[in-house]
Amino acid sequence: DLQICQHRAPTCCTKKMEESYQAAVRRERTQSIQALNFELKYMIVVLSLPCPFLEAFESLLRFAENRTSSLFEAAYRPMAKEAAEPVKELFTDISLYILGAETTVESAVLRFFDSLFPLVYSRLINPGITDLSEDYMECLRLTRQDINPFGHYSKNMVTELSKSLWASRMLSQALSLGIEVINTTEHAAVSKECSRALVKMQYCPHCQGLTLIRPCVGYCLNVMRGCLASVAELDAQWREFISTLEYLTNEMAASHELEVALSGIWSSINEAILHAQLNGPQLSATVDKVCGQPRQQGGNLSSASIVPVKEVADTQTFVMAHTSLNHKRREFISYMKRSRTFYASIAERLCDGDLVMRDSSTCWNGEDVV
């Protein structure tokens, strides 16, 4: 009553043993593909944005945030404490954007400048203001959108960050997709025909007591290619996927690279604040019309003096983080390019090693020892 390992000679197999063999080959095929996928998935998970890539990126982000905070401490102390939260929110939004959150660089940057304007207006342009009710602050935030107190600097910041962060965001999403594809191929169902072919190749010799005989190489390749036809169809798309990763990695290292854009945030904010201070009288006149005149402290308090600010923060930290991220990029894309033929060669890789007979003159061809 054997269905798969039928043979003219006497056999020690039963139908129940054949069923056990089918369960075994399904399990073994899944484990074999998982073993092949492990290194590839490890490289994506460990060398990409979810791990050291992310650590290097987070290091740059912290550096840029500390540099921006130092700007307020050094040049705009009257508003430094209150500016801390908007600065933190800006860099959190940037991080979330790169990791694929439903947000945009423009909304993050403009939200930051909306929060910044009331502080600049009440601490630097008109430091004598005492009426800082929530209604007045909200009026200042809304007025910012109309009177554009920061000139072209806020828009420039959006443009520069959008160019550099776009590739990082796309790379992050592409890597997540890559892991999803790999996980899907690991758990692809084994068809009935495939499991029968695998049993015939791996276990039917056992039914005749031939436990040391292994499949012929050509036979193994035919069986594996048949079983993995649907997986091998991913070859063209996988090659395109690797090319996309290479393109995005190169884009990240191009002229508008991530590191330069992040490290330049403090400079853009500084220029924007200086622009607002220089145009303080005109801004005050417009704000008075729209939001009304706030209460002032007694005496004539002049607006905060404009302080030119030099480079702040330790550039060595930036150079180290920059070098680390570039190294991670090169290492990552070098490995991924080597995996370009991963799905085209998966049958060959499964038929490598101990599964087949390579150094012997006898092997199993599915029917007999040859």
GUMAR-707900 format. One line per 4 residues: their letters; for each residue x, z, y of N, C-alpha, C. Coordinates in steps of 0.1 Angstrom, whole numbers, m for minus. Layout:
a> X:Z:Y:X:Z:Y:X:Z:Y ~ ...
//
This chain:
dlqi> 8:0:m12:0:0:0:8:0:13 ~ 21:m4:12:30:m4:24:25:m16:33 ~ 26:m14:46:22:m24:55:33:m31:62 ~ 45:m24:63:56:m29:70:68:m32:61
cqhr> 72:m22:53:84:m23:45:81:m28:31 ~ 73:m39:30:70:m45:17:83:m52:12 ~ 85:m49:m1:97:m55:m8:95:m56:m23 ~ 101:m66:m29:98:m69:m43:104:m58:m52
aptc> 115:m52:m47:122:m41:m55:114:m28:m54 ~ 117:m19:m63:110:m6:m62:114:1:m49 ~ 105:10:m44:107:16:m31:104:31:m32 ~ 110:39:m23:107:53:m23:99:57:m11
ctkk> 93:47:m4:85:49:8:70:50:4 ~ 62:56:13:48:56:12:42:52:25 ~ 29:49:25:22:45:38:24:56:48 ~ 23:69:44:24:80:53:38:80:59
mees> 48:77:51:62:77:57:63:66:67 ~ 57:54:65:57:43:75:51:48:88 ~ 40:55:87:34:61:99:43:70:107 ~ 50:78:99:60:87:105:71:80:112
yqaa> 76:69:105:86:60:111:81:54:124 ~ 69:50:125:64:44:137:64:54:148 ~ 60:66:145:60:76:156:75:79:160 ~ 84:78:150:98:81:153:104:70:162
vrre> 101:57:159:107:46:167:101:46:181 ~ 88:50:183:83:51:197:91:62:205 ~ 92:73:198:100:84:205:114:80:208 ~ 121:73:198:135:69:200:136:59:211
rtqs> 127:49:211:128:39:221:127:45:235 ~ 117:54:237:116:61:250:128:69:254 ~ 134:76:244:146:84:246:158:75:250 ~ 159:63:243:170:54:245:169:48:259
iqal> 157:44:264:156:39:277:158:50:288 ~ 153:62:285:156:73:294:171:75:295 ~ 178:74:284:193:76:285:199:65:293 ~ 195:53:292:200:42:300:197:44:315
nfel> 184:48:317:179:50:331:186:62:338 ~ 191:72:330:195:84:335:206:82:346 ~ 216:75:343:227:73:352:222:66:365 ~ 213:56:363:208:48:375:200:57:383
kymi> 191:65:377:182:74:385:190:85:391 ~ 200:90:384:209:100:390:215:95:403 ~ 220:83:402:227:77:414:217:76:426 ~ 205:72:423:195:71:434:191:85:439
vvls> 189:94:430:184:107:435:195:115:441 ~ 207:115:435:218:123:440:226:117:451 ~ 228:104:451:236:97:462:228:92:473 ~ 215:93:472:206:87:482:201:97:491
lpcp> 191:93:499:186:103:509:181:116:504 ~ 175:116:492:170:129:487:181:140:485 ~ 194:136:486:204:147:483:216:146:492 ~ 229:143:487:240:143:496:238:134:508
flea> 232:122:506:229:113:517:221:121:527 ~ 211:128:522:203:136:531:211:148:538 ~ 220:154:530:228:164:535:237:159:547 ~ 243:147:545:251:141:556:242:138:568
fesl> 230:133:565:221:129:576:216:142:583 ~ 213:153:575:208:165:581:219:171:590 ~ 232:170:585:243:175:593:244:168:606 ~ 242:154:606:242:147:619:230:151:628
lrfa> 219:154:621:207:158:629:209:171:635 ~ 215:181:628:218:194:633:228:193:645 ~ 238:184:643:248:182:653:241:177:666 ~ 233:167:665:226:161:676:217:172:683
enrt> 210:180:675:201:190:680:209:201:688 ~ 220:205:682:228:215:688:234:210:701 ~ 238:197:701:244:191:713:233:190:724 ~ 221:187:720:210:187:730:207:201:736
sslf> 207:211:727:204:224:731:215:229:741 ~ 228:225:737:239:229:746:238:223:760 ~ 232:211:760:230:205:773:222:214:782 ~ 210:219:777:202:227:785:209:240:789
eaay> 216:246:779:223:259:782:234:257:793 ~ 240:245:793:251:243:802:247:238:816 ~ 237:229:816:233:223:829:220:227:834 ~ 211:231:826:197:234:830:192:248:825
rpma> 200:258:828:198:271:823:184:276:827 ~ 178:273:839:165:279:842:154:275:832 ~ 156:264:825:146:260:816:150:259:801 ~ 162:264:799:168:263:785:160:270:775
keaa> 155:282:777:148:290:767:135:283:764 ~ 128:278:774:115:271:772:116:257:766 ~ 128:251:768:130:238:763:134:238:748 ~ 137:250:743:142:250:729:132:245:719
epvk> 119:249:721:108:245:712:106:230:712 ~ 104:224:724:103:209:724:115:201:718 ~ 127:207:720:139:200:714:138:201:698 ~ 134:213:693:133:215:679:122:206:673
elft> 111:205:680:100:196:675:104:181:675 ~ 112:177:685:117:163:685:125:160:673 ~ 134:168:670:143:166:658:136:167:645 ~ 126:176:645:118:177:633:110:164:630
disl> 104:159:641:97:147:640:106:135:636 ~ 118:135:641:127:124:637:130:125:622 ~ 133:137:617:136:139:603:124:135:594 ~ 112:139:599:99:135:591:97:120:591
yilg> 100:114:602:98:99:603:107:92:593 ~ 120:96:592:129:90:583:125:92:568 ~ 119:104:566:115:107:552:101:101:549 ~ 96:93:558:84:85:555:70:91:560
aett> 71:101:568:58:107:573:51:97:582 ~ 38:99:583:29:90:591:31:93:606 ~ 42:89:611:44:91:626:53:80:631 ~ 55:79:644:64:69:649:75:75:658
vesa> 85:68:660:96:73:669:90:74:684 ~ 82:64:687:77:64:701:68:77:704 ~ 59:80:694:51:92:696:59:105:697 ~ 70:105:689:78:117:689:86:119:702
vlrf> 91:108:707:99:108:719:90:111:731 ~ 79:104:732:70:106:743:63:120:743 ~ 61:125:731:55:139:731:66:149:736 ~ 78:146:733:89:155:738:90:154:754
fdsl> 89:142:759:90:141:774:77:147:781 ~ 66:146:774:53:152:779:55:167:780 ~ 62:173:770:64:188:771:75:191:780 ~ 85:182:783:96:185:791:93:184:806
fplv> 84:175:810:81:173:824:76:186:831 ~ 66:193:826:62:206:833:74:215:835 ~ 83:216:826:95:225:827:104:220:838 ~ 107:207:838:116:201:848:109:202:862
ysrl> 96:200:863:89:201:876:89:215:881 ~ 86:225:872:84:239:877:97:247:877 ~ 108:242:870:120:250:870:131:244:878 ~ 131:231:879:142:224:886:138:217:899
inpg> 126:210:899:122:203:911:116:213:921 ~ 107:221:916:100:231:924:102:245:918 ~ 113:251:919:116:264:912:108:276:917 ~ 100:274:928:93:285:934:79:286:929
itdl> 74:277:920:61:277:915:58:289:906 ~ 47:296:909:43:308:901:31:305:893 ~ 22:296:897:10:292:890:13:283:879 ~ 15:288:867:18:280:855:7:282:845
sedy> m5:281:849:m17:282:840:m17:270:830 ~ m23:272:819:m24:261:809:m30:249:815 ~ m40:250:824:m46:238:830:m36:231:838 ~ m28:238:846:m19:232:855:m8:225:846
mecl> m3:232:836:7:226:827:2:213:820 ~ m11:214:816:m17:202:809:m18:191:819 ~ m21:194:832:m22:183:842:m9:177:844 ~ 2:185:844:15:179:845:19:170:834
rltr> 15:175:821:18:167:810:11:153:810 ~ m2:153:815:m9:141:815:m4:132:827 ~ 0:138:838:5:131:849:18:124:846 ~ 26:130:837:39:123:833:37:109:828
qdin> 26:107:821:23:94:815:20:83:826 ~ 15:88:837:11:79:848:23:77:858 ~ 30:87:862:40:86:873:54:83:867 ~ 56:84:854:68:80:848:80:87:855
pfgh> 81:100:855:92:107:863:106:105:857 ~ 107:101:844:120:99:838:125:85:838 ~ 118:76:846:122:63:847:123:55:834 ~ 133:46:833:134:38:821:141:45:809
yskn> 146:57:812:154:64:802:146:68:790 ~ 133:72:792:125:76:780:122:64:771 ~ 119:53:778:117:40:770:129:36:763 ~ 141:37:770:153:33:764:156:41:751
mvte> 153:54:752:155:63:741:147:59:729 ~ 134:55:732:125:50:721:131:38:715 ~ 136:29:723:141:16:718:153:18:709 ~ 163:26:714:175:28:707:173:36:693
lsks> 165:46:694:162:53:682:154:45:672 ~ 144:37:677:136:29:668:145:19:660 ~ 154:13:667:163:3:660:171:10:649 ~ 177:22:652:186:28:643:178:35:632
lwas> 167:41:635:160:49:625:151:41:615 ~ 148:29:620:139:20:611:146:18:598 ~ 158:14:598:165:11:585:166:23:576 ~ 168:35:582:169:47:574:156:50:568
rmls> 145:48:575:132:51:570:129:41:559 ~ 132:28:561:129:18:550:137:21:538 ~ 150:25:540:158:28:529:153:40:521 ~ 148:50:528:142:62:521:130:58:513
qals> 122:49:518:110:45:511:113:36:499 ~ 123:27:501:128:18:491:133:26:479 ~ 141:37:482:147:45:471:136:52:463 ~ 125:57:470:114:63:463:107:53:454
lgie> 106:41:459:100:30:451:109:28:439 ~ 122:27:440:131:25:429:129:35:418 ~ 128:48:422:127:59:412:113:57:405 ~ 103:53:413:90:51:407:90:40:396
vint> 97:29:399:99:18:390:106:22:377 ~ 117:30:379:124:35:367:116:44:359 ~ 109:53:365:100:62:357:89:54:350 ~ 84:44:356:73:36:349:79:29:337
teha> 91:23:338:96:16:326:100:26:315 ~ 103:38:318:106:48:308:94:51:299 ~ 82:51:305:70:55:298:61:43:295 ~ 67:31:295:59:19:292:55:20:277
avsk> 42:17:274:37:18:261:44:9:251 ~ 46:14:239:52:6:229:40:m1:221 ~ 40:m14:221:29:m21:214:30:m19:199 ~ 19:m22:192:18:m21:177:28:m30:171
ecsr> 29:m42:176:38:m52:171:53:m47:172 ~ 56:m42:184:69:m37:187:73:m25:177 ~ 64:m16:176:67:m4:167:69:m9:153 ~ 61:m18:148:63:m24:135:77:m31:133
alvk> 80:m38:143:93:m46:143:105:m36:143 ~ 104:m25:151:114:m15:151:116:m7:138 ~ 104:m4:132:104:2:119:111:m7:109 ~ 107:m19:109:113:m29:99:128:m30:101
mqyc> 133:m29:114:147:m31:117:155:m18:114 ~ 149:m6:117:157:6:116:154:14:103 ~ 142:14:98:139:23:87:135:16:73 ~ 132:3:73:128:m3:61:140:m3:51
phcq> 153:m4:55:164:m3:46:164:11:38 ~ 159:21:45:159:35:39:150:35:27 ~ 139:27:27:129:26:16:136:21:3 ~ 147:14:5:154:10:m7:167:18:m10
gltl> 168:29:m3:180:38:m5:192:33:3 ~ 190:23:12:202:18:20:203:26:33 ~ 206:38:33:206:47:45:218:44:54 ~ 228:38:49:240:36:57:241:22:63
irpc> 232:13:59:232:m1:64:225:m1:77 ~ 231:m7:87:225:m8:100:222:m23:103 ~ 213:m25:114:208:m39:117:220:m48:121 ~ 218:m61:119:227:m71:124:225:m72:139
vgyc> 236:m75:146:235:m76:161:225:m86:166 ~ 225:m98:161:215:m108:165:201:m104:162 ~ 199:m98:151:185:m93:147:181:m83:157 ~ 189:m73:160:186:m62:169:182:m68:183
lnvm> 190:m78:187:187:m84:201:174:m90:201 ~ 170:m98:190:157:m104:190:146:m94:190 ~ 147:m84:182:137:m73:182:135:m67:196 ~ 147:m62:201:146:m55:214:141:m64:226
rgcl> 145:m77:225:140:m86:236:125:m88:235 ~ 120:m88:223:106:m89:221:99:m77:226 ~ 104:m65:222:98:m53:226:99:m50:242 ~ 110:m55:248:112:m52:262:109:m64:271
asva> 101:m74:266:98:m86:274:92:m82:288 ~ 83:m73:287:76:m69:300:86:m62:310 ~ 95:m54:304:105:m47:312:115:m57:318 ~ 119:m67:310:129:m77:314:123:m85:325
elda> 110:m86:326:104:m94:337:107:m89:351 ~ 111:m76:351:114:m70:364:128:m75:369 ~ 135:m82:362:149:m86:365:149:m92:379 ~ 141:m103:382:142:m110:395:138:m100:406
qwre> 128:m92:404:124:m82:415:135:m72:417 ~ 141:m67:406:151:m57:407:163:m62:415 ~ 167:m75:412:178:m81:419:175:m82:434 ~ 163:m85:437:158:m86:451:158:m72:457
fist> 154:m62:449:154:m48:454:168:m44:458 ~ 178:m47:449:192:m43:452:197:m50:464 ~ 193:m63:466:197:m70:478:191:m63:491 ~ 179:m59:489:172:m52:501:179:m39:504
leyl> 183:m31:494:191:m19:496:204:m22:503 ~ 211:m32:499:223:m36:505:221:m40:520 ~ 210:m47:522:207:m51:536:204:m39:545 ~ 196:m30:540:192:m18:547:204:m9:550
tnem> 213:m8:540:225:0:541:234:m6:552 ~ 236:m19:552:244:m25:562:237:m24:576 ~ 224:m25:577:217:m23:589:220:m9:595 ~ 220:1:586:222:15:591:236:16:597
aash> 246:8:592:259:9:597:262:m2:608 ~ 252:m9:612:254:m19:622:255:m13:636 ~ 254:m22:646:257:m17:660:248:m6:665 ~ 235:m6:661:226:4:665:225:15:654
elev> 237:20:649:236:28:638:231:42:641 ~ 226:48:630:220:61:631:228:72:639 ~ 241:73:635:249:83:641:250:82:656 ~ 253:70:661:254:67:675:242:71:683
alsg> 230:66:677:217:69:683:214:84:684 ~ 217:91:673:214:105:673:223:113:682 ~ 236:109:682:245:117:691:243:113:705 ~ 236:102:708:234:99:722:221:104:728
iwss> 213:112:720:200:117:725:202:126:737 ~ 212:135:736:215:144:747:217:137:760 ~ 225:126:759:229:118:771:216:112:777 ~ 207:106:769:195:100:774:186:110:781
inea> 185:122:775:177:133:781:183:138:794 ~ 196:139:795:203:143:807:201:133:818 ~ 202:120:815:200:110:825:185:110:830 ~ 176:112:820:162:113:824:159:124:834
ilha> 165:136:831:163:148:840:169:145:853 ~ 181:140:854:187:137:867:179:127:875 ~ 173:117:868:164:107:875:152:115:881 ~ 146:124:874:135:131:879:139:140:891
qlng> 150:146:890:155:155:901:157:147:914 ~ 163:135:912:166:127:924:154:122:931 ~ 143:120:923:130:116:928:120:127:930 ~ 126:139:931:118:151:932:107:151:943
pqls> 111:148:956:101:148:967:89:138:964 ~ 92:126:960:81:117:957:72:122:945 ~ 78:127:935:71:133:924:62:144:928 ~ 67:153:937:59:165:942:47:160:949
atvd> 49:150:958:38:145:966:27:139:957 ~ 31:132:947:21:126:937:14:137:929 ~ 22:147:924:16:157:916:6:166:924 ~ 10:169:937:1:177:946:m13:170:947
kvcg> m13:157:948:m25:149:950:m34:150:937 ~ m27:149:925:m34:149:913:m38:162:907 ~ m28:172:908:m30:185:901:m33:196:912 ~ m32:193:924:m34:203:935:m21:210:937
qprq> m20:218:948:m8:225:952:m8:239:945 ~ 2:241:937:3:254:930:8:265:940 ~ 5:278:936:10:289:944:26:290:943 ~ 32:293:955:46:294:956:50:308:958
qggn> 62:312:954:68:325:958:71:325:973 ~ 71:337:979:74:338:993:89:333:995 ~ 91:329:1007:105:324:1010:106:309:1007 ~ 117:304:1011:119:289:1009:129:287:998
lssa> 124:285:986:133:283:974:136:268:973 ~ 149:265:974:152:251:972:152:247:958 ~ 150:234:955:150:230:941:164:232:935 ~ 165:233:922:178:235:916:187:224:918
sivp> 199:227:921:209:217:924:212:208:912 ~ 215:196:914:218:186:904:232:188:899 ~ 233:192:886:246:195:880:250:184:871 ~ 261:177:875:266:167:865:272:174:853
vkev> 268:168:842:272:175:829:282:166:821 ~ 292:172:816:302:164:808:298:165:794 ~ 305:158:785:303:158:771:302:173:766 ~ 292:176:758:291:189:753:291:189:738
adtq> 295:200:732:296:201:717:308:196:711 ~ 311:199:699:324:196:693:323:182:686 ~ 331:173:691:330:159:685:336:158:671 ~ 344:168:668:350:168:654:339:169:643
tfvm> 329:177:646:318:179:637:311:165:635 ~ 309:158:646:302:145:645:310:135:637 ~ 323:135:640:332:125:633:332:128:618 ~ 332:141:614:332:145:600:319:140:593
ahts> 308:143:600:295:140:595:293:124:594 ~ 298:118:604:298:103:605:306:97:593 ~ 318:102:590:326:98:579:320:100:566 ~ 314:112:565:307:116:552:296:107:549
lnhk> 288:104:559:276:95:557:281:81:553 ~ 291:76:560:296:62:557:302:61:543 ~ 309:72:539:314:72:526:303:72:515 ~ 293:80:518:281:81:508:275:67:507
rref> 273:61:519:267:47:519:275:38:510 ~ 288:37:512:296:28:505:296:30:490 ~ 297:43:487:297:47:473:284:44:466 ~ 273:46:473:260:44:468:257:29:465
isym> 260:21:476:256:7:475:266:0:465 ~ 278:5:463:287:m1:454:282:1:440 ~ 277:13:437:271:15:423:258:7:421 ~ 250:7:431:237:0:430:239:m15:428
krsr> 249:m21:434:252:m35:432:256:m38:417 ~ 263:m28:411:267:m30:397:255:m29:388 ~ 244:m24:393:232:m23:384:222:m35:386 ~ 227:m45:393:219:m57:396:213:m63:384
tfya> 220:m63:373:215:m70:360:209:m59:351 ~ 206:m48:356:201:m37:347:190:m41:338 ~ 180:m47:343:168:m50:335:170:m63:327 ~ 179:m72:331:182:m84:324:190:m81:311
siae> 198:m70:312:207:m67:301:203:m55:293 ~ 190:m50:295:186:m38:288:186:m39:273 ~ 182:m50:268:182:m52:253:196:m51:247 ~ 205:m58:254:219:m58:250:225:m43:250
rlcd> 221:m36:260:226:m22:261:220:m13:250 ~ 207:m15:247:201:m8:236:207:m11:222 ~ 211:m23:221:217:m28:208:232:m25:207 ~ 237:m18:217:251:m15:217:254:m2:209
gdlv> 266:2:206:269:15:200:266:16:186 ~ 260:28:182:258:31:168:246:24:162 ~ 237:18:170:225:13:164:228:1:154 ~ 238:m7:157:240:m19:149:253:m19:142
mrds> 255:m28:132:268:m29:125:276:m39:133 ~ 288:m35:137:297:m45:145:310:m47:137 ~ 315:m37:130:328:m39:124:327:m40:109 ~ 315:m44:104:314:m45:89:309:m59:86
stcw> 312:m63:73:307:m77:69:293:m77:64 ~ 287:m65:62:273:m64:57:264:m57:68 ~ 252:m63:69:242:m57:78:228:m60:74 ~ 218:m54:80:204:m56:76:198:m67:85
nged> 191:m77:79:186:m88:87:170:m87:88 ~ 164:m76:83:150:m75:83:144:m77:70 ~ 151:m84:61:146:m87:48:155:m81:37 ~ 168:m82:40:178:m78:30:191:m76:36
vv> 201:m71:28:214:m69:32:222:m83:32 ~ 228:m86:43:235:m99:43:249:m97:48
//
